[in-house]
Amino acid sequence: MDTPISPSGKKEKVREMFDGIAYRYDFLNHLLSLGTDILWRNKVLRLARKMKPLEILDVATGTGDLAITLSKCRPVSITGIDISEGMLQVGRKKINDKALSNLINLQPGDSENLQFPDSHFDLVTAAFGVRNFEDLSRGLSEMNRVLKQNGNILILEFSTITNPFWKVLFTFYFKWMLPLIGRMVSKHDFAYRYLPESVGIFPYGKEFLGLLQQAGFQNTRQYRLTGGIATIYTGQRK
Ligand SMILES: C[S@@+](CC[C@H](N)C(=O)[O-])C[C@H]1O[C@@H](n2cnc3c(N)ncnc32)[C@H](O)[C@@H]1O
């Protein structure tokens, strides 16, 4: 895999972190979100179905949950890429167990330096991945480059609740409870502190739509989920 070590070193830290929690990732995901992550991925599926994609690329695919969900929209192929071999190994086993290996192929790869030709995919997706990119603009431009003209992007990412009452409650859970439970189950101190910290500084809403437009997407739209805890962003390659 061609993943240059950057001056900031974020990519290496992210890779190590996900390698470290890979074996507990799915369990903690569903526990900490009380299963809501599954509903959010199903919303991505409903939007994807309308797009009728044949070739799908799921970047930062991790253990492949979104790739597996998207298999229900009957594409010809789904490619998932990730920088963490630990996450991919867990994903390959799940795909094998579900007899989806002929449809979904997980391979190592850096979303900010995609090893695919221009104009190759009908749909490019990312769930909780773009927040971890070292260079977000570059990652979004790469996702744009490998899409066919009028091809679609679907990004599911954490955002920020606006209702002040729910915001106080959720912030307590997200900043205090979640890191505690995450640390106890995964035995990994940093990973579940990194989650609320990275969400707190990540662009969302109109600001994120602006970044999509700068990266070459048109008809951009956002769908706020569960009061704004997460948002799905969509757009089309010009
Ligand atoms: C929070 S997980 C999300 C995994 C999966 N998409 C899901 O919905 O559960 C983030 C993933 O992004 C991957 N990642 C971070 N930066 C990446 C990059 N530049 N290229 C590819 N994968 C990356 C990490 O290794 C990790 O598996």
Ligand as a Chemical Component Dictionary entry (heavy atoms), coordinates in Angstrom:
data_LIG
# 
_chem_comp.id                   LIG 
_chem_comp.type                 NON-POLYMER 
_chem_comp.pdbx_formal_charge   0 
_chem_comp.three_letter_code    LIG 
# 
loop_
_chem_comp_atom.comp_id 
_chem_comp_atom.atom_id 
_chem_comp_atom.alt_atom_id 
_chem_comp_atom.type_symbol 
_chem_comp_atom.charge 
_chem_comp_atom.model_Cartn_x 
_chem_comp_atom.model_Cartn_y 
_chem_comp_atom.model_Cartn_z 
_chem_comp_atom.pdbx_ordinal 
LIG C1  C1  C 0  -14.608 4.993 12.586 1  
LIG S1  S1  S 1  -13.961 3.839 11.433 2  
LIG C2  C2  C 0  -15.314 3.641 10.312 3  
LIG C3  C3  C 0  -15.352 2.280 9.695  4  
LIG C4  C4  C 0  -16.610 1.955 8.901  5  
LIG N1  N1  N 0  -16.738 2.791 7.736  6  
LIG C5  C5  C 0  -17.858 1.995 9.742  7  
LIG O1  O1  O 0  -18.835 2.638 9.348  8  
LIG O2  O2  O -1 -17.884 1.369 10.804 9  
LIG C6  C6  C 0  -12.842 4.833 10.512 10 
LIG C7  C7  C 0  -11.969 4.054 9.561  11 
LIG O3  O3  O 0  -11.295 4.991 8.710  12 
LIG C8  C8  C 0  -10.043 4.416 8.378  13 
LIG N2  N2  N 0  -9.204  5.478 7.789  14 
LIG C9  C9  C 0  -8.782  6.615 8.365  15 
LIG N3  N3  N 0  -8.065  7.357 7.501  16 
LIG C10 C10 C 0  -8.042  6.660 6.335  17 
LIG C11 C11 C 0  -7.474  6.908 5.066  18 
LIG N4  N4  N 0  -6.746  7.990 4.808  19 
LIG N5  N5  N 0  -7.661  5.993 4.093  20 
LIG C12 C12 C 0  -8.383  4.852 4.337  21 
LIG N6  N6  N 0  -8.924  4.557 5.523  22 
LIG C13 C13 C 0  -8.772  5.467 6.522  23 
LIG C14 C14 C 0  -9.580  3.840 9.701  24 
LIG O4  O4  O 0  -8.540  2.906 9.556  25 
LIG C15 C15 C 0  -10.889 3.227 10.224 26 
LIG O5  O5  O 0  -11.025 1.887 9.841  27 
# 
loop_
_chem_comp_bond.comp_id 
_chem_comp_bond.atom_id_1 
_chem_comp_bond.atom_id_2 
_chem_comp_bond.value_order 
_chem_comp_bond.pdbx_ordinal 
LIG C1  S1  SING 1  
LIG S1  C2  SING 2  
LIG S1  C6  SING 3  
LIG C2  C3  SING 4  
LIG C3  C4  SING 5  
LIG C4  N1  SING 6  
LIG C4  C5  SING 7  
LIG C5  O1  DOUB 8  
LIG C5  O2  SING 9  
LIG C6  C7  SING 10 
LIG C7  O3  SING 11 
LIG C7  C15 SING 12 
LIG O3  C8  SING 13 
LIG C8  N2  SING 14 
LIG C8  C14 SING 15 
LIG N2  C9  SING 16 
LIG N2  C13 SING 17 
LIG C9  N3  DOUB 18 
LIG N3  C10 SING 19 
LIG C10 C11 SING 20 
LIG C10 C13 DOUB 21 
LIG C11 N4  SING 22 
LIG C11 N5  DOUB 23 
LIG N5  C12 SING 24 
LIG C12 N6  DOUB 25 
LIG N6  C13 SING 26 
LIG C14 O4  SING 27 
LIG C14 C15 SING 28 
LIG C15 O5  SING 29 
# 
